[in-house]
Amino acid sequence: MSSAPNTCRGINRRTATALSKWEYGLRPDLLAVTHVYEQKGSPDIIVAAKGAPEAIAELCRLPERDRAEIRHAIDEMAQEGMRVLAVARASVPAGIARPETPHDFPLDFLGLVGLADPLRPTVPAAVQECRNAGIRVVMITGDYPQTARAIATQANLEVGDIVTGAELEGMSDANLKERVRSTTIFARTMPEHKLRIVNALKANGEVVAMTGDGVNDAPSLKAAHIGIAMGGRGTDVAREAASLILLDDDFTSIVAAVRLGRRIYDNLRKAMAYILAIHVPIAGLALIPVLFGLPLLFWPLHIAFLEMVIDPVCSIVFEAEGEEANIMHRPPRAPSAPLVTAGFVIWSLLQGTMVLALVAGLFVMALRQGLPELDARSLAFAALVAANLSLVLVNRSIGASIFPAIARPNAALWWVVTTTAAILAGVLLFPPARSLFHFGPLHGDDILVALASGLAALCLLAMAKRLLSPLLSASYRKPAPSNL
């Protein structure tokens, strides 16, 4: 390429005017673009062509010996990951009639241009993270096959069979459907090829996310389940057709979005499990005294207090919950998989039933031992609040063990726990508040019993979770194929 910034082999960009009627665009059978320029005061017009080396070689009518030499040079440049274009020019009289095709111009081959577009350093690790997460990354490019192979190797893609656009042209939809199951690289493709590939992946039942930035990418972006357009260099048409727009045009942002989506999904399920579980003892402790002729345990103010605890736990604690350690090491869930499964409901109800049995048993035992009604109510209520914390800790973790979740930091959790404990202590220690809640005074040994009840609930729930972990794992996530 010339070192002069505004000239290129006889074309002065300051004075040259492109004749829009004399432009030959990209075609499936000719991967080259040809422009015709005129210069003021010149009797000739300039023809400039650029495109795939094989297309330019065809336009220049090069002999096979020269084409073989060009292919050798292309292979050397492509192995370095360069995108290779060929350029050609011609000079013809200004009065010439417009030819039907660029083949009619006497084009001279000028040479090859290698364009280096290095990968971001974070891409290989992001591709590996996708592989760990069960997401297959497929490259669809218009580059030369050797260039695509070199870039794929740098990006840590599984380089296997390469399918070119020319091969796609000869494939039926059924053959393509089978071919896309194993092919990772599609080279020398046209926009219509991208659309066929997306539709073939969808026909195999796979969830497809497609990235693109050009006008010609719009059909495939629209056809994919999730179209992802580039916000920086992407065209308006691509952004309109897409479902998501990357502001930084970085592949790692897609992986980060997948990670965030999985964390939100996990936390939503955790919150739902907790809500189902905690309302079982609340409803049960409100009904049991009525059914068995015992003193009332809950008054409206008690329900209001518990709901004031439950709401922050769900809206603040679980929303702020960190991601699971294996969040990007498990397969995607099937789109048809329900958010709430039978196993999920059974486990939540079992949690609530265990807490209900523990607190109700403590309340009945306290009454039978002659503890006054107000004292028994305050003891059972304190035990329920402690057991509520056990439910939160158990549901913070998806796996069988709850200890990683306990060790995982969550400032919102301890803020809610501290606030709840302080309010409960104030209610139990401040006589007017205690009277308002119909509570009796709790002594040191009563407080220890309430805390021990919460600890017992935690131990029982942890053991039950470990025993039921196969059921929970099966009901949590079903593998589904996914492509990006």
PETA-V977859 format. One record per helix or strand. SS is the DSSP state (H for helix, E for strand). FROM is the first residue (numbers start at 1). TO is the last residue. Records with the same first field share a line. If there is no record, write none. Layout:
SS=FROM-TO, FROM-TO
//
This chain:
E=7-8, 11-12, 17-24, 27-27, 30-30, 32-38, 44-51, 83-93, 108-115, 136-136, 139-140, 162-164, 185-187, 207-212, 226-230, 244-246, 333-333, 479-479, 482-483
H=53-59, 64-78, 102-104, 123-132, 145-154, 165-169, 173-179, 191-203, 215-223, 236-241, 251-292, 300-317, 342-368, 373-395, 403-407, 411-429, 431-436, 444-467, 469-476
//
